Amino acid sequence: MSDLFLIVLTGAGSAIGVGVIGLALLRVLRGRSLRLKLFAVATFTVLAMAAGVLAAAQAMFLSQHDFGVTLVVCIAAGLVAMAMAIPLARGVTADSRALREALRALGDAEPGQDRTATLATAELDDLRRELATTAARLAESRERERALERSRRELVAWVSHDLRTPLAGLRAMAEALEDGVATDPLRYHTQIRMSVDRLAAMVDDLFEMSRIHAGALRLTLERVALTDLVDEAVIGADPLARACGVLLEADVRTPLAVRVDPRELSRVLTNLVANAIRHTPSDGAVRVEATERDGRAVLAVVDACGGIPEEDLDRVFEVAWRGTAARTPEPLAGAGLGLAIVRGIVEAHSGEVDVRNVVGGCRFEVRLPVPVGGRPALDH
């Protein structure tokens, strides 16, 4: 056992000595290329193995022939190891170069574009995939930013136009009343009040939209029955429906209650119903539904507008979107903020809203989470 211990100690000591020299050299090579470091690691690994084997062979007092054979085997193994280390170093260097190019191009790649092939090492290949995913997210973020900027430009242009028209009318009517040339002062006063109401509504919408975008929308949650929400929306929109010659119907198929801000969700339904009435021809019908599907409360407004072009469905809830000829807004339709406000309020309630074409019109659907005990609260 003492001879074996001596041989192990001799071989390990020689290998450790070479290894210490290798570590010192790696510290000297700090900041140098990865290829040189990998080559140095491979070289000193072979040298450590050879030093340990040769020291152990020397300690075993091998014959000159056997020692020569051992030396030749160590040299051959070292050459093979060095030959394998060279392509490995080249491969890792090529992978690092590919990742560097990917980093330089980060933010320029199109969504889903992969600028590098599968890399030689699993860790670097994982990093490559993460870079590709990050590039795709950055591209999506830029696209959202461009869409938001486009919406802002459209909003400024349309709001400026919508403000200019009533302000010009107000100025003209005020000057007519001031000069005493108004043939029907009462009608002028009525028109002035209507114009002011329209401007006030636009300012209110702008303020609500700014609160949503700034994350300053504060909700006061209460348990409210879907029936109450639908009834309030139908009663409130009934005068507009009568004036437009549109039949307004309610269809509530569930006793569910939801935990929402009654004021804000009433605004959602009011905007959706008013939007549907404005774009439904006279003698048409608008239906407000409340039901339950997949464990969620569903509020829907179905109109008879004739449908929205498929290419515009994704833009319906954008700020200042007003649609195409299929849904051309009326002069008093506002600045195109109603549906954007709807989406902001619904998302603040952890809900979802979307629109799809149905036979003869569109179906706007709001889906809200149902609180625990939402049904029993209305069963008593």
C-alpha positions, 0 to 999 in steps of 0.5 A: 500500500505504501508503494501505491500511495507513493506512486499516486502521490508522485503522479498527482503532485507532478500533474498538480504542478503543471496545472498550477503553471497552467492556471498562472498562464491563464491569468496572464492571458486574461483579456486575450481571445477565447481561442488562445485560452481554449488552446492553452487549457487543452495544452496544459491538460495534456501536459498535466496528464503526461507529467503525472504518467511519466512521474508515476512510471519513473517512480515504478522503476520501469525499464528503459523500453517500457518507459520509452513506450509510455512516453510514446503513448503520452506523446501520441495521446497529447497530439490527438488531444491537441488535434481535437482542441483546435477545431473545438477552439475554432468552433467556439470562436465562430459561435462567439463571433456569430453571437457578437454579430447577433448582438450588433444586429439586435433590434434590426431583425424582423420578428421571428428572423434568426440570423445564426444557425444552430451553434456548436455548444448547447449553452451558446445555442441557448443564448442564441435563441434568447437573443432571437426571442429578444429581437422578436420582442423588440420588433413587436415593441417597435411595431406597437410604438409605431402604431401608437404614434400613428394613432396619436397623429391621427388623433391630433389631426381629427381632434383639431378638425372636430374642434375647429368646426364647432368653434367656428360655428360658435363664433359665427352664432355669437357674432350674429347674436351680438350684432342683433342679426340673428333671425331666431335667437332661441334656435341659436342658443339651442345650437350653441348649447349643443355645440358646447355639449359636444365639445365638453364630451370630447374633452371628457373623452380626451381626459379619460383616454389620458388617464387610461394611458397614464395608468391613473384610472382608479376603480371602485369595485362593487358587486353589480348584477349584469341585469342592472348594467344592461337595463341602465345602458338600454334606458340611457340609450333609448332616446338616441335609438328613438331619434335614429329610428333604431329598435333597442333590445335587451337579452339577459340570460344569466343572473350573474353578478360581477365585481366592477366599477359601476360607473366605468363599466356603464361607460363601456356599455354606453359607448358600445350601444351609442356606437352601434345605434349611430352605425345602424340604419333606421328600421334596424335593431341593436341588441344588448346581451348578457350571458355566461360562457366558459366561467366568464360573464359576457356582455355583447352589443350586436348591431346592423351596421353591415359589417367592418372590412376584415382588414380593419377589424384589428384597428377598431379599438385604436385611438382615433380610429373611425372606420371606413365607408362601412362605418362612416361616422356622423358629424357628431360622432366624436373624435374616435375615442369611444372604443379605445376608452372601452378597451382601456376600461375593460382591460383595467377590469382584467377583462377582454373585448373584441369585435367580429362580423356577424350576419348583417352587422357586428358583435362587440363582446366584453368578457369579464371574470366572475368573482367567487360567489357571483351567482349565489349573491343574486339568488336570494 
